[in-house]
Amino acid sequence: MQLDIDGIEYNTNEYDAYNVYTQNKIRSTVYQGYKAMRNVIMDNKCQGLKLNEVKLKVNADREKIKKYLPFDDEEINSIFIFMEKVFPRL
């Protein structure tokens, strides 16, 4: 997935090749996107949903995500792939 952060394009497939500072920027940006999706699909903000539970709910109601967030199907899938790779215990 291509990310544009502060006018610079980064590729999440090359995540390991970047320095720690750049990795943190990429990780933070993708996590913000994940958190935004999680907040849209959560019924109760006190629920402590795990990554797999969020993924199931998002896949069940992608139209709701697309209605409130500027993500398409490819971006949603890329966010979950990256999150599973970088945050496996989330």
PDB file of N, CA, C and O in Angstrom:
ATOM      1  N   MET A   1       0.852  -1.171   0.000  1.00  0.00           N
ATOM      2  CA  MET A   1       0.000   0.000   0.000  1.00  0.00           C
ATOM      3  C   MET A   1       0.901   1.238   0.000  1.00  0.00           C
ATOM      4  O   MET A   1       1.903   1.289   0.714  1.00  0.00           O
ATOM      5  N   GLN A   2       0.543   2.202  -0.783  1.00  0.00           N
ATOM      6  CA  GLN A   2       1.265   3.468  -0.850  1.00  0.00           C
ATOM      7  C   GLN A   2       0.648   4.451   0.142  1.00  0.00           C
ATOM      8  O   GLN A   2      -0.569   4.634   0.167  1.00  0.00           O
ATOM      9  N   LEU A   3       1.485   5.075   0.949  1.00  0.00           N
ATOM     10  CA  LEU A   3       1.034   6.093   1.891  1.00  0.00           C
ATOM     11  C   LEU A   3       1.695   7.416   1.544  1.00  0.00           C
ATOM     12  O   LEU A   3       2.874   7.458   1.194  1.00  0.00           O
ATOM     13  N   ASP A   4       0.939   8.483   1.642  1.00  0.00           N
ATOM     14  CA  ASP A   4       1.492   9.820   1.461  1.00  0.00           C
ATOM     15  C   ASP A   4       1.466  10.494   2.825  1.00  0.00           C
ATOM     16  O   ASP A   4       0.406  10.859   3.335  1.00  0.00           O
ATOM     17  N   ILE A   5       2.650  10.653   3.405  1.00  0.00           N
ATOM     18  CA  ILE A   5       2.766  11.281   4.720  1.00  0.00           C
ATOM     19  C   ILE A   5       3.611  12.538   4.555  1.00  0.00           C
ATOM     20  O   ILE A   5       4.789  12.457   4.208  1.00  0.00           O
ATOM     21  N   ASP A   6       3.021  13.679   4.799  1.00  0.00           N
ATOM     22  CA  ASP A   6       3.709  14.970   4.674  1.00  0.00           C
ATOM     23  C   ASP A   6       4.327  15.161   3.293  1.00  0.00           C
ATOM     24  O   ASP A   6       5.421  15.710   3.169  1.00  0.00           O
ATOM     25  N   GLY A   7       3.626  14.708   2.259  1.00  0.00           N
ATOM     26  CA  GLY A   7       4.090  14.895   0.893  1.00  0.00           C
ATOM     27  C   GLY A   7       5.124  13.889   0.417  1.00  0.00           C
ATOM     28  O   GLY A   7       5.609  13.993  -0.710  1.00  0.00           O
ATOM     29  N   ILE A   8       5.469  12.921   1.250  1.00  0.00           N
ATOM     30  CA  ILE A   8       6.433  11.884   0.872  1.00  0.00           C
ATOM     31  C   ILE A   8       5.689  10.563   0.779  1.00  0.00           C
ATOM     32  O   ILE A   8       4.923  10.208   1.675  1.00  0.00           O
ATOM     33  N   GLU A   9       5.919   9.831  -0.313  1.00  0.00           N
ATOM     34  CA  GLU A   9       5.239   8.545  -0.492  1.00  0.00           C
ATOM     35  C   GLU A   9       6.073   7.409   0.085  1.00  0.00           C
ATOM     36  O   GLU A   9       7.282   7.327  -0.132  1.00  0.00           O
ATOM     37  N   TYR A  10       5.398   6.538   0.823  1.00  0.00           N
ATOM     38  CA  TYR A  10       6.027   5.361   1.415  1.00  0.00           C
ATOM     39  C   TYR A  10       5.260   4.128   0.966  1.00  0.00           C
ATOM     40  O   TYR A  10       4.055   4.186   0.724  1.00  0.00           O
ATOM     41  N   ASN A  11       5.965   3.022   0.860  1.00  0.00           N
ATOM     42  CA  ASN A  11       5.359   1.755   0.479  1.00  0.00           C
ATOM     43  C   ASN A  11       5.405   0.827   1.683  1.00  0.00           C
ATOM     44  O   ASN A  11       6.485   0.550   2.206  1.00  0.00           O
ATOM     45  N   THR A  12       4.257   0.345   2.129  1.00  0.00           N
ATOM     46  CA  THR A  12       4.240  -0.526   3.308  1.00  0.00           C
ATOM     47  C   THR A  12       4.896  -1.873   3.033  1.00  0.00           C
ATOM     48  O   THR A  12       5.293  -2.565   3.971  1.00  0.00           O
ATOM     49  N   ASN A  13       5.018  -2.257   1.765  1.00  0.00           N
ATOM     50  CA  ASN A  13       5.699  -3.512   1.440  1.00  0.00           C
ATOM     51  C   ASN A  13       7.201  -3.420   1.701  1.00  0.00           C
ATOM     52  O   ASN A  13       7.865  -4.443   1.866  1.00  0.00           O
ATOM     53  N   GLU A  14       7.736  -2.204   1.739  1.00  0.00           N
ATOM     54  CA  GLU A  14       9.156  -1.987   2.009  1.00  0.00           C
ATOM     55  C   GLU A  14       9.375  -1.485   3.433  1.00  0.00           C
ATOM     56  O   GLU A  14      10.391  -0.849   3.715  1.00  0.00           O
ATOM     57  N   TYR A  15       8.445  -1.761   4.319  1.00  0.00           N
ATOM     58  CA  TYR A  15       8.460  -1.269   5.694  1.00  0.00           C
ATOM     59  C   TYR A  15       9.775  -1.576   6.412  1.00  0.00           C
ATOM     60  O   TYR A  15      10.321  -0.705   7.088  1.00  0.00           O
ATOM     61  N   ASP A  16      10.288  -2.790   6.277  1.00  0.00           N
ATOM     62  CA  ASP A  16      11.505  -3.195   6.987  1.00  0.00           C
ATOM     63  C   ASP A  16      12.751  -2.464   6.493  1.00  0.00           C
ATOM     64  O   ASP A  16      13.744  -2.390   7.218  1.00  0.00           O
ATOM     65  N   ALA A  17      12.720  -1.932   5.294  1.00  0.00           N
ATOM     66  CA  ALA A  17      13.885  -1.239   4.733  1.00  0.00           C
ATOM     67  C   ALA A  17      14.020   0.197   5.252  1.00  0.00           C
ATOM     68  O   ALA A  17      15.088   0.796   5.129  1.00  0.00           O
ATOM     69  N   TYR A  18      12.955   0.752   5.828  1.00  0.00           N
ATOM     70  CA  TYR A  18      12.995   2.125   6.312  1.00  0.00           C
ATOM     71  C   TYR A  18      13.659   2.204   7.683  1.00  0.00           C
ATOM     72  O   TYR A  18      13.736   1.212   8.408  1.00  0.00           O
ATOM     73  N   ASN A  19      14.143   3.410   8.032  1.00  0.00           N
ATOM     74  CA  ASN A  19      14.736   3.592   9.356  1.00  0.00           C
ATOM     75  C   ASN A  19      13.635   3.618  10.419  1.00  0.00           C
ATOM     76  O   ASN A  19      12.449   3.665  10.093  1.00  0.00           O
ATOM     77  N   VAL A  20      14.032   3.588  11.669  1.00  0.00           N
ATOM     78  CA  VAL A  20      13.080   3.470  12.778  1.00  0.00           C
ATOM     79  C   VAL A  20      12.109   4.651  12.811  1.00  0.00           C
ATOM     80  O   VAL A  20      10.920   4.462  13.067  1.00  0.00           O
ATOM     81  N   TYR A  21      12.597   5.856  12.556  1.00  0.00           N
ATOM     82  CA  TYR A  21      11.744   7.038  12.566  1.00  0.00           C
ATOM     83  C   TYR A  21      10.649   6.923  11.510  1.00  0.00           C
ATOM     84  O   TYR A  21       9.482   7.200  11.788  1.00  0.00           O
ATOM     85  N   THR A  22      11.022   6.520  10.313  1.00  0.00           N
ATOM     86  CA  THR A  22      10.059   6.363   9.225  1.00  0.00           C
ATOM     87  C   THR A  22       9.092   5.227   9.522  1.00  0.00           C
ATOM     88  O   THR A  22       7.899   5.345   9.244  1.00  0.00           O
ATOM     89  N   GLN A  23       9.586   4.131  10.081  1.00  0.00           N
ATOM     90  CA  GLN A  23       8.713   3.014  10.458  1.00  0.00           C
ATOM     91  C   GLN A  23       7.669   3.472  11.465  1.00  0.00           C
ATOM     92  O   GLN A  23       6.506   3.078  11.376  1.00  0.00           O
ATOM     93  N   ASN A  24       8.075   4.301  12.421  1.00  0.00           N
ATOM     94  CA  ASN A  24       7.127   4.809  13.418  1.00  0.00           C
ATOM     95  C   ASN A  24       6.052   5.679  12.774  1.00  0.00           C
ATOM     96  O   ASN A  24       4.883   5.598  13.150  1.00  0.00           O
ATOM     97  N   LYS A  25       6.441   6.517  11.798  1.00  0.00           N
ATOM     98  CA  LYS A  25       5.456   7.355  11.099  1.00  0.00           C
ATOM     99  C   LYS A  25       4.460   6.490  10.333  1.00  0.00           C
ATOM    100  O   LYS A  25       3.256   6.746  10.363  1.00  0.00           O
ATOM    101  N   ILE A  26       4.962   5.472   9.652  1.00  0.00           N
ATOM    102  CA  ILE A  26       4.087   4.579   8.882  1.00  0.00           C
ATOM    103  C   ILE A  26       3.161   3.824   9.823  1.00  0.00           C
ATOM    104  O   ILE A  26       1.955   3.744   9.592  1.00  0.00           O
ATOM    105  N   ARG A  27       3.733   3.274  10.880  1.00  0.00           N
ATOM    106  CA  ARG A  27       2.948   2.500  11.845  1.00  0.00           C
ATOM    107  C   ARG A  27       1.855   3.368  12.468  1.00  0.00           C
ATOM    108  O   ARG A  27       0.717   2.926  12.620  1.00  0.00           O
ATOM    109  N   SER A  28       2.204   4.594  12.823  1.00  0.00           N
ATOM    110  CA  SER A  28       1.238   5.507  13.429  1.00  0.00           C
ATOM    111  C   SER A  28       0.108   5.857  12.464  1.00  0.00           C
ATOM    112  O   SER A  28      -1.058   5.884  12.858  1.00  0.00           O
ATOM    113  N   THR A  29       0.443   6.121  11.220  1.00  0.00           N
ATOM    114  CA  THR A  29      -0.558   6.484  10.217  1.00  0.00           C
ATOM    115  C   THR A  29      -1.524   5.338   9.949  1.00  0.00           C
ATOM    116  O   THR A  29      -2.737   5.543   9.891  1.00  0.00           O
ATOM    117  N   VAL A  30      -0.987   4.130   9.787  1.00  0.00           N
ATOM    118  CA  VAL A  30      -1.849   2.971   9.526  1.00  0.00           C
ATOM    119  C   VAL A  30      -2.707   2.675  10.752  1.00  0.00           C
ATOM    120  O   VAL A  30      -3.879   2.325  10.614  1.00  0.00           O
ATOM    121  N   TYR A  31      -2.136   2.811  11.953  1.00  0.00           N
ATOM    122  CA  TYR A  31      -2.906   2.562  13.168  1.00  0.00           C
ATOM    123  C   TYR A  31      -4.049   3.572  13.302  1.00  0.00           C
ATOM    124  O   TYR A  31      -5.135   3.213  13.757  1.00  0.00           O
ATOM    125  N   GLN A  32      -3.822   4.804  12.919  1.00  0.00           N
ATOM    126  CA  GLN A  32      -4.891   5.808  12.964  1.00  0.00           C
ATOM    127  C   GLN A  32      -6.041   5.424  12.038  1.00  0.00           C
ATOM    128  O   GLN A  32      -7.209   5.609  12.383  1.00  0.00           O
ATOM    129  N   GLY A  33      -5.711   4.891  10.864  1.00  0.00           N
ATOM    130  CA  GLY A  33      -6.748   4.413   9.944  1.00  0.00           C
ATOM    131  C   GLY A  33      -7.513   3.240  10.525  1.00  0.00           C
ATOM    132  O   GLY A  33      -8.737   3.175  10.418  1.00  0.00           O
ATOM    133  N   TYR A  34      -6.788   2.305  11.144  1.00  0.00           N
ATOM    134  CA  TYR A  34      -7.423   1.152  11.798  1.00  0.00           C
ATOM    135  C   TYR A  34      -8.338   1.625  12.924  1.00  0.00           C
ATOM    136  O   TYR A  34      -9.468   1.156  13.057  1.00  0.00           O
ATOM    137  N   LYS A  35      -7.838   2.558  13.731  1.00  0.00           N
ATOM    138  CA  LYS A  35      -8.611   3.059  14.861  1.00  0.00           C
ATOM    139  C   LYS A  35      -9.883   3.762  14.391  1.00  0.00           C
ATOM    140  O   LYS A  35     -10.932   3.638  15.023  1.00  0.00           O
ATOM    141  N   ALA A  36      -9.791   4.493  13.294  1.00  0.00           N
ATOM    142  CA  ALA A  36     -10.970   5.169  12.743  1.00  0.00           C
ATOM    143  C   ALA A  36     -12.014   4.148  12.304  1.00  0.00           C
ATOM    144  O   ALA A  36     -13.204   4.329  12.560  1.00  0.00           O
ATOM    145  N   MET A  37     -11.570   3.065  11.636  1.00  0.00           N
ATOM    146  CA  MET A  37     -12.512   2.010  11.227  1.00  0.00           C
ATOM    147  C   MET A  37     -13.127   1.339  12.447  1.00  0.00           C
ATOM    148  O   MET A  37     -14.331   1.085  12.485  1.00  0.00           O
ATOM    149  N   ARG A  38     -12.301   1.055  13.434  1.00  0.00           N
ATOM    150  CA  ARG A  38     -12.785   0.411  14.656  1.00  0.00           C
ATOM    151  C   ARG A  38     -13.845   1.275  15.336  1.00  0.00           C
ATOM    152  O   ARG A  38     -14.858   0.755  15.803  1.00  0.00           O
ATOM    153  N   ASN A  39     -13.624   2.574  15.395  1.00  0.00           N
ATOM    154  CA  ASN A  39     -14.579   3.465  16.042  1.00  0.00           C
ATOM    155  C   ASN A  39     -15.899   3.549  15.285  1.00  0.00           C
ATOM    156  O   ASN A  39     -16.949   3.735  15.899  1.00  0.00           O
ATOM    157  N   VAL A  40     -15.862   3.415  13.969  1.00  0.00           N
ATOM    158  CA  VAL A  40     -17.090   3.461  13.172  1.00  0.00           C
ATOM    159  C   VAL A  40     -17.943   2.224  13.421  1.00  0.00           C
ATOM    160  O   VAL A  40     -19.165   2.336  13.524  1.00  0.00           O
ATOM    161  N   ILE A  41     -17.333   1.050  13.518  1.00  0.00           N
ATOM    162  CA  ILE A  41     -18.123  -0.184  13.610  1.00  0.00           C
ATOM    163  C   ILE A  41     -18.434  -0.617  15.044  1.00  0.00           C
ATOM    164  O   ILE A  41     -19.229  -1.534  15.250  1.00  0.00           O
ATOM    165  N   MET A  42     -17.820   0.027  16.032  1.00  0.00           N
ATOM    166  CA  MET A  42     -18.069  -0.376  17.420  1.00  0.00           C
ATOM    167  C   MET A  42     -19.418   0.142  17.895  1.00  0.00           C
ATOM    168  O   MET A  42     -19.740   1.320  17.739  1.00  0.00           O
ATOM    169  N   ASP A  43     -20.195  -0.754  18.475  1.00  0.00           N
ATOM    170  CA  ASP A  43     -21.480  -0.359  19.041  1.00  0.00           C
ATOM    171  C   ASP A  43     -21.282   0.333  20.382  1.00  0.00           C
ATOM    172  O   ASP A  43     -21.930   1.335  20.684  1.00  0.00           O
ATOM    173  N   ASN A  44     -20.387  -0.211  21.170  1.00  0.00           N
ATOM    174  CA  ASN A  44     -20.122   0.282  22.507  1.00  0.00           C
ATOM    175  C   ASN A  44     -18.646   0.648  22.575  1.00  0.00           C
ATOM    176  O   ASN A  44     -17.788  -0.214  22.385  1.00  0.00           O
ATOM    177  N   LYS A  45     -18.341   1.898  22.839  1.00  0.00           N
ATOM    178  CA  LYS A  45     -16.947   2.351  22.834  1.00  0.00           C
ATOM    179  C   LYS A  45     -16.114   1.698  23.937  1.00  0.00           C
ATOM    180  O   LYS A  45     -14.886   1.765  23.900  1.00  0.00           O
ATOM    181  N   CYS A  46     -16.761   1.069  24.912  1.00  0.00           N
ATOM    182  CA  CYS A  46     -16.027   0.409  25.990  1.00  0.00           C
ATOM    183  C   CYS A  46     -15.622  -1.015  25.626  1.00  0.00           C
ATOM    184  O   CYS A  46     -14.892  -1.664  26.375  1.00  0.00           O
ATOM    185  N   GLN A  47     -16.091  -1.505  24.481  1.00  0.00           N
ATOM    186  CA  GLN A  47     -15.705  -2.847  24.063  1.00  0.00           C
ATOM    187  C   GLN A  47     -14.221  -2.870  23.754  1.00  0.00           C
ATOM    188  O   GLN A  47     -13.696  -1.960  23.113  1.00  0.00           O
ATOM    189  N   GLY A  48     -13.552  -3.909  24.211  1.00  0.00           N
ATOM    190  CA  GLY A  48     -12.140  -4.067  23.896  1.00  0.00           C
ATOM    191  C   GLY A  48     -11.981  -5.060  22.765  1.00  0.00           C
ATOM    192  O   GLY A  48     -11.509  -6.176  22.983  1.00  0.00           O
ATOM    193  N   LEU A  49     -12.367  -4.672  21.558  1.00  0.00           N
ATOM    194  CA  LEU A  49     -12.325  -5.591  20.430  1.00  0.00           C
ATOM    195  C   LEU A  49     -10.895  -5.863  19.989  1.00  0.00           C
ATOM    196  O   LEU A  49     -10.071  -4.952  19.912  1.00  0.00           O
ATOM    197  N   LYS A  50     -10.614  -7.111  19.703  1.00  0.00           N
ATOM    198  CA  LYS A  50      -9.320  -7.520  19.168  1.00  0.00           C
ATOM    199  C   LYS A  50      -9.316  -7.297  17.659  1.00  0.00           C
ATOM    200  O   LYS A  50     -10.358  -7.062  17.048  1.00  0.00           O
ATOM    201  N   LEU A  51      -8.136  -7.374  17.078  1.00  0.00           N
ATOM    202  CA  LEU A  51      -7.966  -7.134  15.645  1.00  0.00           C
ATOM    203  C   LEU A  51      -8.852  -8.044  14.805  1.00  0.00           C
ATOM    204  O   LEU A  51      -9.484  -7.585  13.853  1.00  0.00           O
ATOM    205  N   ASN A  52      -8.905  -9.328  15.148  1.00  0.00           N
ATOM    206  CA  ASN A  52      -9.729 -10.267  14.370  1.00  0.00           C
ATOM    207  C   ASN A  52     -11.214  -9.935  14.457  1.00  0.00           C
ATOM    208  O   ASN A  52     -11.940 -10.063  13.471  1.00  0.00           O
ATOM    209  N   GLU A  53     -11.667  -9.508  15.636  1.00  0.00           N
ATOM    210  CA  GLU A  53     -13.076  -9.143  15.802  1.00  0.00           C
ATOM    211  C   GLU A  53     -13.415  -7.892  14.988  1.00  0.00           C
ATOM    212  O   GLU A  53     -14.478  -7.809  14.373  1.00  0.00           O
ATOM    213  N   VAL A  54     -12.503  -6.928  14.993  1.00  0.00           N
ATOM    214  CA  VAL A  54     -12.710  -5.712  14.203  1.00  0.00           C
ATOM    215  C   VAL A  54     -12.759  -6.066  12.721  1.00  0.00           C
ATOM    216  O   VAL A  54     -13.601  -5.557  11.981  1.00  0.00           O
ATOM    217  N   LYS A  55     -11.855  -6.938  12.295  1.00  0.00           N
ATOM    218  CA  LYS A  55     -11.809  -7.353  10.889  1.00  0.00           C
ATOM    219  C   LYS A  55     -13.118  -8.019  10.474  1.00  0.00           C
ATOM    220  O   LYS A  55     -13.632  -7.742   9.390  1.00  0.00           O
ATOM    221  N   LEU A  56     -13.661  -8.889  11.315  1.00  0.00           N
ATOM    222  CA  LEU A  56     -14.933  -9.552  11.009  1.00  0.00           C
ATOM    223  C   LEU A  56     -16.069  -8.541  10.891  1.00  0.00           C
ATOM    224  O   LEU A  56     -16.879  -8.617   9.967  1.00  0.00           O
ATOM    225  N   LYS A  57     -16.128  -7.599  11.821  1.00  0.00           N
ATOM    226  CA  LYS A  57     -17.198  -6.593  11.789  1.00  0.00           C
ATOM    227  C   LYS A  57     -17.066  -5.667  10.578  1.00  0.00           C
ATOM    228  O   LYS A  57     -18.065  -5.295   9.961  1.00  0.00           O
ATOM    229  N   VAL A  58     -15.839  -5.302  10.249  1.00  0.00           N
ATOM    230  CA  VAL A  58     -15.628  -4.433   9.081  1.00  0.00           C
ATOM    231  C   VAL A  58     -16.015  -5.173   7.809  1.00  0.00           C
ATOM    232  O   VAL A  58     -16.676  -4.605   6.940  1.00  0.00           O
ATOM    233  N   ASN A  59     -15.608  -6.438   7.688  1.00  0.00           N
ATOM    234  CA  ASN A  59     -15.951  -7.214   6.493  1.00  0.00           C
ATOM    235  C   ASN A  59     -17.456  -7.426   6.372  1.00  0.00           C
ATOM    236  O   ASN A  59     -17.982  -7.531   5.264  1.00  0.00           O
ATOM    237  N   ALA A  60     -18.146  -7.490   7.503  1.00  0.00           N
ATOM    238  CA  ALA A  60     -19.593  -7.674   7.485  1.00  0.00           C
ATOM    239  C   ALA A  60     -20.328  -6.391   7.077  1.00  0.00           C
ATOM    240  O   ALA A  60     -21.448  -6.455   6.571  1.00  0.00           O
ATOM    241  N   ASP A  61     -19.707  -5.236   7.293  1.00  0.00           N
ATOM    242  CA  ASP A  61     -20.387  -3.963   7.018  1.00  0.00           C
ATOM    243  C   ASP A  61     -19.426  -2.943   6.400  1.00  0.00           C
ATOM    244  O   ASP A  61     -19.208  -1.868   6.958  1.00  0.00           O
ATOM    245  N   ARG A  62     -18.863  -3.288   5.257  1.00  0.00           N
ATOM    246  CA  ARG A  62     -17.907  -2.393   4.586  1.00  0.00           C
ATOM    247  C   ARG A  62     -18.561  -1.107   4.103  1.00  0.00           C
ATOM    248  O   ARG A  62     -17.907  -0.066   4.034  1.00  0.00           O
ATOM    249  N   GLU A  63     -19.832  -1.169   3.771  1.00  0.00           N
ATOM    250  CA  GLU A  63     -20.516   0.032   3.279  1.00  0.00           C
ATOM    251  C   GLU A  63     -20.560   1.115   4.351  1.00  0.00           C
ATOM    252  O   GLU A  63     -20.490   2.303   4.035  1.00  0.00           O
ATOM    253  N   LYS A  64     -20.675   0.718   5.602  1.00  0.00           N
ATOM    254  CA  LYS A  64     -20.683   1.692   6.694  1.00  0.00           C
ATOM    255  C   LYS A  64     -19.321   2.388   6.788  1.00  0.00           C
ATOM    256  O   LYS A  64     -19.247   3.596   7.013  1.00  0.00           O
ATOM    257  N   ILE A  65     -18.251   1.616   6.614  1.00  0.00           N
ATOM    258  CA  ILE A  65     -16.905   2.192   6.633  1.00  0.00           C
ATOM    259  C   ILE A  65     -16.747   3.174   5.474  1.00  0.00           C
ATOM    260  O   ILE A  65     -16.240   4.281   5.654  1.00  0.00           O
ATOM    261  N   LYS A  66     -17.185   2.762   4.286  1.00  0.00           N
ATOM    262  CA  LYS A  66     -17.048   3.617   3.101  1.00  0.00           C
ATOM    263  C   LYS A  66     -17.899   4.881   3.216  1.00  0.00           C
ATOM    264  O   LYS A  66     -17.562   5.918   2.645  1.00  0.00           O
ATOM    265  N   LYS A  67     -18.997   4.787   3.952  1.00  0.00           N
ATOM    266  CA  LYS A  67     -19.877   5.940   4.123  1.00  0.00           C
ATOM    267  C   LYS A  67     -19.208   7.026   4.975  1.00  0.00           C
ATOM    268  O   LYS A  67     -19.335   8.216   4.684  1.00  0.00           O
ATOM    269  N   TYR A  68     -18.502   6.610   6.019  1.00  0.00           N
ATOM    270  CA  TYR A  68     -17.937   7.574   6.963  1.00  0.00           C
ATOM    271  C   TYR A  68     -16.449   7.866   6.763  1.00  0.00           C
ATOM    272  O   TYR A  68     -15.956   8.896   7.223  1.00  0.00           O
ATOM    273  N   LEU A  69     -15.735   6.974   6.085  1.00  0.00           N
ATOM    274  CA  LEU A  69     -14.294   7.152   5.911  1.00  0.00           C
ATOM    275  C   LEU A  69     -13.930   7.093   4.428  1.00  0.00           C
ATOM    276  O   LEU A  69     -14.625   6.443   3.646  1.00  0.00           O
ATOM    277  N   PRO A  70     -12.855   7.761   4.038  1.00  0.00           N
ATOM    278  CA  PRO A  70     -12.478   7.783   2.617  1.00  0.00           C
ATOM    279  C   PRO A  70     -11.640   6.573   2.197  1.00  0.00           C
ATOM    280  O   PRO A  70     -10.645   6.733   1.490  1.00  0.00           O
ATOM    281  N   PHE A  71     -12.027   5.365   2.624  1.00  0.00           N
ATOM    282  CA  PHE A  71     -11.280   4.150   2.299  1.00  0.00           C
ATOM    283  C   PHE A  71     -12.039   3.329   1.272  1.00  0.00           C
ATOM    284  O   PHE A  71     -13.265   3.226   1.332  1.00  0.00           O
ATOM    285  N   ASP A  72     -11.306   2.742   0.323  1.00  0.00           N
ATOM    286  CA  ASP A  72     -11.922   1.784  -0.588  1.00  0.00           C
ATOM    287  C   ASP A  72     -11.554   0.371  -0.124  1.00  0.00           C
ATOM    288  O   ASP A  72     -10.831   0.212   0.860  1.00  0.00           O
ATOM    289  N   ASP A  73     -12.046  -0.650  -0.824  1.00  0.00           N
ATOM    290  CA  ASP A  73     -11.818  -2.037  -0.404  1.00  0.00           C
ATOM    291  C   ASP A  73     -10.336  -2.389  -0.335  1.00  0.00           C
ATOM    292  O   ASP A  73      -9.899  -3.064   0.597  1.00  0.00           O
ATOM    293  N   GLU A  74      -9.572  -1.938  -1.307  1.00  0.00           N
ATOM    294  CA  GLU A  74      -8.138  -2.250  -1.335  1.00  0.00           C
ATOM    295  C   GLU A  74      -7.414  -1.644  -0.130  1.00  0.00           C
ATOM    296  O   GLU A  74      -6.551  -2.288   0.467  1.00  0.00           O
ATOM    297  N   GLU A  75      -7.761  -0.424   0.220  1.00  0.00           N
ATOM    298  CA  GLU A  75      -7.130   0.226   1.373  1.00  0.00           C
ATOM    299  C   GLU A  75      -7.517  -0.461   2.677  1.00  0.00           C
ATOM    300  O   GLU A  75      -6.679  -0.620   3.565  1.00  0.00           O
ATOM    301  N   ILE A  76      -8.763  -0.864   2.800  1.00  0.00           N
ATOM    302  CA  ILE A  76      -9.204  -1.573   3.998  1.00  0.00           C
ATOM    303  C   ILE A  76      -8.428  -2.872   4.145  1.00  0.00           C
ATOM    304  O   ILE A  76      -7.932  -3.184   5.228  1.00  0.00           O
ATOM    305  N   ASN A  77      -8.322  -3.629   3.062  1.00  0.00           N
ATOM    306  CA  ASN A  77      -7.571  -4.886   3.107  1.00  0.00           C
ATOM    307  C   ASN A  77      -6.105  -4.644   3.440  1.00  0.00           C
ATOM    308  O   ASN A  77      -5.520  -5.388   4.228  1.00  0.00           O
ATOM    309  N   SER A  78      -5.508  -3.619   2.854  1.00  0.00           N
ATOM    310  CA  SER A  78      -4.098  -3.313   3.104  1.00  0.00           C
ATOM    311  C   SER A  78      -3.857  -2.926   4.558  1.00  0.00           C
ATOM    312  O   SER A  78      -2.841  -3.301   5.142  1.00  0.00           O
ATOM    313  N   ILE A  79      -4.778  -2.186   5.134  1.00  0.00           N
ATOM    314  CA  ILE A  79      -4.640  -1.801   6.542  1.00  0.00           C
ATOM    315  C   ILE A  79      -4.642  -3.044   7.418  1.00  0.00           C
ATOM    316  O   ILE A  79      -3.813  -3.160   8.321  1.00  0.00           O
ATOM    317  N   PHE A  80      -5.554  -3.971   7.170  1.00  0.00           N
ATOM    318  CA  PHE A  80      -5.603  -5.178   7.992  1.00  0.00           C
ATOM    319  C   PHE A  80      -4.382  -6.069   7.784  1.00  0.00           C
ATOM    320  O   PHE A  80      -3.888  -6.664   8.742  1.00  0.00           O
ATOM    321  N   ILE A  81      -3.891  -6.173   6.564  1.00  0.00           N
ATOM    322  CA  ILE A  81      -2.686  -6.967   6.304  1.00  0.00           C
ATOM    323  C   ILE A  81      -1.499  -6.369   7.059  1.00  0.00           C
ATOM    324  O   ILE A  81      -0.727  -7.095   7.686  1.00  0.00           O
ATOM    325  N   PHE A  82      -1.358  -5.056   6.996  1.00  0.00           N
ATOM    326  CA  PHE A  82      -0.256  -4.392   7.693  1.00  0.00           C
ATOM    327  C   PHE A  82      -0.404  -4.537   9.206  1.00  0.00           C
ATOM    328  O   PHE A  82       0.574  -4.815   9.900  1.00  0.00           O
ATOM    329  N   MET A  83      -1.602  -4.353   9.714  1.00  0.00           N
ATOM    330  CA  MET A  83      -1.830  -4.467  11.157  1.00  0.00           C
ATOM    331  C   MET A  83      -1.507  -5.869  11.657  1.00  0.00           C
ATOM    332  O   MET A  83      -0.913  -6.021  12.725  1.00  0.00           O
ATOM    333  N   GLU A  84      -1.888  -6.890  10.908  1.00  0.00           N
ATOM    334  CA  GLU A  84      -1.590  -8.262  11.316  1.00  0.00           C
ATOM    335  C   GLU A  84      -0.093  -8.531  11.305  1.00  0.00           C
ATOM    336  O   GLU A  84       0.408  -9.319  12.109  1.00  0.00           O
ATOM    337  N   LYS A  85       0.618  -7.879  10.399  1.00  0.00           N
ATOM    338  CA  LYS A  85       2.065  -8.072  10.297  1.00  0.00           C
ATOM    339  C   LYS A  85       2.810  -7.325  11.409  1.00  0.00           C
ATOM    340  O   LYS A  85       3.721  -7.881  12.023  1.00  0.00           O
ATOM    341  N   VAL A  86       2.432  -6.084  11.667  1.00  0.00           N
ATOM    342  CA  VAL A  86       3.181  -5.231  12.591  1.00  0.00           C
ATOM    343  C   VAL A  86       2.647  -5.298  14.024  1.00  0.00           C
ATOM    344  O   VAL A  86       3.417  -5.169  14.976  1.00  0.00           O
ATOM    345  N   PHE A  87       1.352  -5.497  14.184  1.00  0.00           N
ATOM    346  CA  PHE A  87       0.737  -5.574  15.511  1.00  0.00           C
ATOM    347  C   PHE A  87       0.057  -6.933  15.693  1.00  0.00           C
ATOM    348  O   PHE A  87      -1.168  -6.980  15.804  1.00  0.00           O
ATOM    349  N   PRO A  88       0.804  -8.034  15.727  1.00  0.00           N
ATOM    350  CA  PRO A  88       0.172  -9.362  15.767  1.00  0.00           C
ATOM    351  C   PRO A  88      -0.619  -9.647  17.045  1.00  0.00           C
ATOM    352  O   PRO A  88      -1.509 -10.497  17.039  1.00  0.00           O
ATOM    353  N   ARG A  89      -0.311  -8.960  18.120  1.00  0.00           N
ATOM    354  CA  ARG A  89      -0.993  -9.240  19.399  1.00  0.00           C
ATOM    355  C   ARG A  89      -2.141  -8.293  19.692  1.00  0.00           C
ATOM    356  O   ARG A  89      -2.751  -8.365  20.759  1.00  0.00           O
ATOM    357  N   LEU A  90      -2.433  -7.427  18.776  1.00  0.00           N
ATOM    358  CA  LEU A  90      -3.490  -6.437  18.996  1.00  0.00           C
ATOM    359  C   LEU A  90      -4.853  -7.069  18.906  1.00  0.00           C
ATOM    360  O   LEU A  90      -5.863  -6.385  19.065  1.00  0.00           O
TER     361      LEU A  90
END
